Amino acid sequence: MRAMVLSEPGEPLNEVTVPVPTPGTGQVLIKVVACGVCRTDLHIIDGELKGARLPLIPGHEIMGTVVGLGEGVTNLKTAAMVGIPWLARTCGKCKYCLTGRENLCDQALFTGFTVNGGYCQYTVAFEKYCIPLPGYYQHPWAAPLLCAGLIGYRSYRMLDRSCEKIGIYGFGAAAHILIQIARFQNKKVYAFSKKGDTAAQLLAEKLGAVWAGDSSQPAPEELDGAIIFAPTGELIPKALSDIEKGGTVVCGGIHMSDIPGFEYRLLWGERVVRSVANLTVRDGQEFFQLAMRIPLKTQVQFYKLSQANQALGDLREGRVYGAAVLVMDQEGE
């Protein structure tokens, strides 16, 4: 099969031909239909996120068809369409796994980071962590839901349910999905983008934001809570200054630049700063149940598998409007 492989951090991906993987015990073989291009992929490829297993096939927003079953697979059948998210497997025995917090498992494996991902034509995944996709979402445009959607949803759940005015900092793949959930639940969204990114601001307004501007501007009114998707540590004191007492700032990314020092008064008043780590199987189940009620739509730019480096470059330079998705052509591409 054809695959895009990372050999060294900081280097472009190499297009190579490798054997089709064989599913092991509890695994299924997936014929990849599409794979989203996530900012976490950039952090891995640029060497900002340490611990990747090299050489590596990146990609963790995978959707595809089950074409082979390993020993012990009991629920999934061939021809089923599934999604493969960031969380690839957990130990199932530690205190985190036994209390419904498998996202914190110290022995976890991660798709496109410590096991091969979806920048390829075929991949394997553990049955337990595959997400059956409803018919409406069995199309390449839905691939970003497998990370941008899931992490956005988990971040959103970290806010108090009473929040009515929510700031979102960094309006990209996750934010353009999350705003649809927030608006469905009658929340007011205030969208902050980097200075000069008028395309992101226009997309936010189109999707129902009550206000959109750049992150250097103060919020037009005091916010109940905030979610930061941009990997920029300096946004934490900015968001703290925008929220009311008792509010929460949720950091939704897996990597962020260093947080600058700030005055204690920004945190005082029982304000909270917290991170979101990975996801759980339950997150996936709940998210797609909610997604079907809305239903969610994505704004995507499609690329061929061989254009993975271009897609990553466009994402790095802010040229992606919404989310980037690699679409596989199993015969010619």
C-alpha positions as CSV (number, residue, x, y, z in Angstrom):
1,M,0.0,0.0,0.0
2,R,1.0,3.6,-0.3
3,A,1.7,5.6,2.8
4,M,3.2,9.0,3.9
5,V,5.9,8.3,6.5
6,L,7.7,10.5,9.0
7,S,11.3,9.4,9.4
8,E,12.7,12.3,11.3
9,P,11.0,15.2,13.2
10,G,11.2,18.5,11.2
11,E,11.5,16.7,7.9
12,P,8.8,16.4,5.2
13,L,6.8,13.1,5.0
14,N,8.1,10.6,2.5
15,E,5.8,8.8,0.1
16,V,6.6,5.1,0.2
17,T,5.2,1.7,-0.5
18,V,4.9,-0.6,2.5
19,P,3.1,-3.9,3.3
20,V,-0.6,-3.8,4.2
21,P,-0.7,-4.4,7.9
22,T,-2.2,-7.6,9.4
23,P,-4.7,-7.2,12.2
24,G,-3.7,-8.8,15.5
25,T,-5.8,-10.1,18.3
26,G,-8.7,-7.7,19.0
27,Q,-7.9,-5.7,15.9
28,V,-9.6,-5.0,12.6
29,L,-8.1,-4.1,9.2
30,I,-9.5,-0.8,7.9
31,K,-9.5,0.4,4.3
32,V,-9.0,4.1,4.8
33,V,-11.5,6.4,3.1
34,A,-10.3,9.7,4.5
35,C,-8.1,11.1,7.2
36,G,-8.3,14.5,8.7
37,V,-5.1,16.6,9.1
38,C,-5.0,17.8,12.7
39,R,-2.8,20.5,14.4
40,T,-1.5,17.7,16.6
41,D,0.0,16.1,13.5
42,L,2.0,19.3,13.0
43,H,3.2,19.2,16.6
44,I,4.4,15.6,16.1
45,I,6.0,16.2,12.7
46,D,7.7,19.4,13.9
47,G,9.1,17.6,16.9
48,E,7.2,19.7,19.4
49,L,5.4,16.7,20.8
50,K,8.0,14.2,22.0
51,G,7.8,10.4,22.1
52,A,6.6,9.5,18.6
53,R,7.4,6.0,17.4
54,L,9.5,6.5,14.3
55,P,9.3,5.8,11.4
56,L,5.6,6.7,11.7
57,I,2.5,7.0,9.6
58,P,0.7,10.1,11.1
59,G,-3.0,10.8,11.2
60,H,-5.7,10.2,13.8
61,E,-8.9,11.4,12.3
62,I,-9.5,8.3,10.3
63,M,-12.6,6.9,8.7
64,G,-12.8,3.8,6.7
65,T,-14.4,0.4,6.0
66,V,-13.6,-2.8,7.9
67,V,-12.1,-5.3,5.5
68,G,-10.5,-7.8,7.8
69,L,-11.0,-9.2,11.3
70,G,-8.3,-10.3,13.8
71,E,-8.7,-13.1,16.3
72,G,-11.2,-12.3,19.1
73,V,-13.1,-9.6,17.3
74,T,-16.8,-10.0,18.3
75,N,-18.8,-6.9,17.5
76,L,-17.5,-5.3,14.2
77,K,-18.3,-7.0,10.9
78,T,-16.7,-6.6,7.5
79,A,-18.1,-3.7,5.5
80,A,-18.8,-1.7,8.6
81,M,-17.9,2.0,8.4
82,V,-16.0,3.2,11.5
83,G,-14.0,6.1,12.8
84,I,-10.6,5.7,14.5
85,P,-9.7,8.5,16.9
86,W,-6.5,9.5,18.8
87,L,-6.9,7.0,21.6
88,A,-5.8,3.7,20.2
89,R,-5.7,1.4,23.2
90,T,-5.5,1.5,27.0
91,C,-4.4,-1.1,29.6
92,G,-7.9,-1.6,31.1
93,K,-6.4,-2.3,34.5
94,C,-5.1,0.9,36.0
95,K,-6.9,3.2,38.4
96,Y,-7.8,5.5,35.5
97,C,-9.2,2.8,33.3
98,L,-11.2,1.3,36.1
99,T,-12.8,4.6,37.0
100,G,-13.9,5.7,33.4
101,R,-10.8,7.9,32.9
102,E,-9.0,5.8,30.4
103,N,-7.9,9.0,28.7
104,L,-5.3,9.3,31.5
105,C,-4.0,5.8,31.3
106,D,-0.1,5.7,31.5
107,Q,0.1,2.7,29.2
108,A,-2.2,4.2,26.5
109,L,-1.3,4.0,22.8
110,F,-2.2,6.8,20.5
111,T,-3.1,6.7,16.8
112,G,-0.6,8.4,14.5
113,F,1.8,8.9,17.4
114,T,2.8,5.6,19.1
115,V,1.0,3.4,16.6
116,N,0.7,4.0,12.8
117,G,-2.2,6.2,11.8
118,G,-4.2,7.0,8.7
119,Y,-2.0,8.8,6.1
120,C,-2.1,5.6,4.1
121,Q,-4.5,3.3,2.3
122,Y,-4.9,0.6,5.0
123,T,-4.5,0.6,8.8
124,V,-5.3,-1.6,11.8
125,A,-7.1,-0.5,14.9
126,F,-8.4,-2.1,18.1
127,E,-12.1,-3.0,17.9
128,K,-12.9,-1.6,21.3
129,Y,-11.7,1.9,20.3
130,C,-13.3,2.1,16.9
131,I,-16.4,4.3,16.7
132,P,-19.3,3.0,14.4
133,L,-20.3,5.9,12.2
134,P,-24.0,6.7,11.6
135,G,-24.9,6.8,7.9
136,Y,-25.1,10.6,7.7
137,Y,-21.4,10.8,8.8
138,Q,-20.0,8.1,6.4
139,H,-18.5,10.7,4.1
140,P,-15.0,12.2,3.9
141,W,-16.1,15.6,5.1
142,A,-16.9,14.0,8.5
143,A,-13.3,12.9,9.2
144,P,-12.5,16.0,11.4
145,L,-15.2,14.9,13.8
146,L,-12.9,12.1,15.0
147,C,-10.5,14.5,16.8
148,A,-11.5,18.2,16.3
149,G,-15.1,17.3,17.0
150,L,-14.4,14.9,19.9
151,I,-11.8,17.1,21.7
152,G,-14.0,20.1,21.1
153,Y,-16.9,18.3,22.7
154,R,-14.8,17.1,25.7
155,S,-13.5,20.7,26.2
156,Y,-17.0,22.0,26.1
157,R,-18.2,19.5,28.7
158,M,-15.5,20.9,31.1
159,L,-17.4,24.2,31.3
160,D,-20.2,24.6,33.8
161,R,-23.5,23.8,32.1
162,S,-24.8,27.2,33.3
163,C,-22.3,29.0,31.0
164,E,-24.2,31.2,28.5
165,K,-21.4,33.4,27.1
166,I,-18.5,31.3,25.9
167,G,-15.2,32.6,24.4
168,I,-13.4,30.4,21.9
169,Y,-9.8,31.3,21.2
170,G,-8.4,30.0,18.0
171,F,-11.1,29.5,15.4
172,G,-10.1,26.5,13.3
173,A,-11.1,22.9,12.9
174,A,-12.3,22.2,16.5
175,A,-13.9,25.6,17.0
176,H,-16.0,25.5,13.8
177,I,-17.5,22.2,14.9
178,L,-18.0,23.2,18.5
179,I,-19.8,26.4,17.8
180,Q,-22.6,24.4,16.2
181,I,-23.1,22.4,19.4
182,A,-23.0,25.6,21.5
183,R,-25.5,27.4,19.2
184,F,-27.8,24.3,19.2
185,Q,-27.9,24.6,23.0
186,N,-28.6,28.4,22.7
187,K,-25.2,29.5,24.0
188,K,-23.6,32.8,22.9
189,V,-20.2,32.3,21.3
190,Y,-17.5,35.0,21.1
191,A,-14.8,34.0,18.6
192,F,-11.2,35.1,18.9
193,S,-8.7,34.5,16.1
194,K,-5.1,35.6,15.5
195,K,-4.7,39.2,14.3
196,G,-5.6,39.6,10.6
197,D,-7.3,36.3,10.2
198,T,-10.5,37.8,8.8
199,A,-11.4,34.5,7.1
200,A,-11.7,32.7,10.4
201,Q,-13.7,35.6,11.8
202,L,-16.1,35.6,8.9
203,L,-16.6,31.8,9.3
204,A,-17.3,32.3,13.0
205,E,-20.0,34.9,12.2
206,K,-21.4,32.7,9.4
207,L,-21.8,29.9,12.0
208,G,-23.6,32.1,14.5
209,A,-20.9,33.8,16.7
210,V,-22.4,36.9,18.3
211,W,-19.0,38.6,18.0
212,A,-15.7,37.8,16.2
213,G,-12.4,39.6,16.5
214,D,-8.7,39.1,17.1
215,S,-7.2,37.9,20.3
216,S,-5.6,41.2,21.1
217,Q,-9.0,42.7,21.6
218,P,-10.9,42.6,25.0
219,A,-14.1,40.7,25.0
220,P,-17.0,43.0,24.3
221,E,-18.6,41.8,27.6
222,E,-17.6,39.6,30.5
223,L,-17.7,35.9,29.6
224,D,-18.9,32.9,31.6
225,G,-16.1,30.6,30.4
226,A,-13.5,30.1,27.7
227,I,-12.0,27.4,25.6
228,I,-8.5,27.8,24.0
229,F,-7.7,25.8,20.9
230,A,-4.8,27.9,19.7
231,P,-1.4,26.5,20.9
232,T,-0.4,29.8,22.4
233,G,0.3,30.0,26.1
234,E,-0.1,33.8,26.2
235,L,-3.9,33.3,25.6
236,I,-4.4,31.9,29.1
237,P,-3.9,35.2,31.0
238,K,-5.9,36.9,28.1
239,A,-8.8,34.5,28.6
240,L,-8.7,34.8,32.4
241,S,-9.0,38.6,32.0
242,D,-12.1,38.0,29.8
243,I,-14.1,35.7,32.1
244,E,-16.1,36.4,35.2
245,K,-15.3,35.2,38.8
246,G,-15.9,31.4,39.1
247,G,-15.4,30.9,35.4
248,T,-13.2,28.2,33.8
249,V,-10.6,28.5,31.0
250,V,-10.2,25.1,29.3
251,C,-7.1,24.4,27.3
252,G,-8.1,22.0,24.5
253,G,-4.8,21.3,22.8
254,I,-2.2,18.6,23.5
255,H,0.6,21.1,23.1
256,M,0.9,24.7,24.0
257,S,3.8,27.3,24.1
258,D,5.0,28.4,27.5
259,I,2.5,30.3,29.7
260,P,3.9,33.8,30.6
261,G,3.7,35.0,34.2
262,F,0.6,36.9,35.1
263,E,-0.8,38.7,38.1
264,Y,-2.6,36.6,40.7
265,R,-5.7,38.9,40.4
266,L,-6.5,37.3,37.1
267,L,-6.8,33.9,38.7
268,W,-8.4,35.1,42.0
269,G,-12.1,34.9,42.4
270,E,-12.1,31.1,42.1
271,R,-11.3,31.2,38.4
272,V,-10.0,27.9,37.1
273,V,-7.5,26.9,34.4
274,R,-7.7,23.2,33.3
275,S,-6.4,21.1,30.4
276,V,-8.2,18.4,28.4
277,A,-6.2,15.2,27.8
278,N,-7.2,12.8,25.0
279,L,-10.7,11.3,25.1
280,T,-12.7,8.3,26.3
281,V,-14.8,5.7,24.5
282,R,-17.9,7.3,26.2
283,D,-17.0,10.7,24.7
284,G,-17.2,9.1,21.2
285,Q,-20.5,7.5,21.9
286,E,-22.1,10.6,23.4
287,F,-20.7,13.0,20.8
288,F,-22.1,11.2,17.8
289,Q,-25.5,10.8,19.5
290,L,-25.6,14.6,20.0
291,A,-24.1,15.2,16.5
292,M,-27.1,13.4,14.9
293,R,-29.5,15.6,16.7
294,I,-28.0,18.8,15.3
295,P,-26.7,17.6,12.7
296,L,-23.1,18.8,12.5
297,K,-21.5,19.9,9.3
298,T,-17.9,20.6,8.5
299,Q,-16.1,23.1,6.3
300,V,-13.2,21.2,4.7
301,Q,-10.5,21.4,2.1
302,F,-9.7,18.1,0.4
303,Y,-6.2,16.9,-0.6
304,K,-4.9,13.7,-2.1
305,L,-2.8,11.4,0.0
306,S,0.3,12.5,-2.0
307,Q,-0.5,16.1,-1.1
308,A,-0.1,15.5,2.7
309,N,2.9,17.8,3.0
310,Q,1.0,20.5,1.2
311,A,-2.0,20.1,3.5
312,L,0.3,20.3,6.6
313,G,2.0,23.4,5.2
314,D,-1.3,25.1,4.5
315,L,-2.4,24.3,8.1
316,R,0.8,25.6,9.5
317,E,0.5,28.9,7.6
318,G,-3.1,29.4,8.3
319,R,-4.4,28.8,4.8
320,V,-6.9,26.1,5.8
321,Y,-10.5,27.4,6.0
322,G,-12.1,25.0,8.5
323,A,-10.3,21.7,8.4
324,A,-8.0,19.8,6.0
325,V,-8.8,16.2,4.9
326,L,-6.8,13.7,2.9
327,V,-9.0,11.6,0.7
328,M,-7.7,8.2,-0.5
329,D,-8.0,7.0,-4.1
330,Q,-7.4,3.3,-3.6
331,E,-6.8,2.5,-7.3
332,G,-4.9,5.4,-8.9
333,E,-3.9,7.6,-6.0
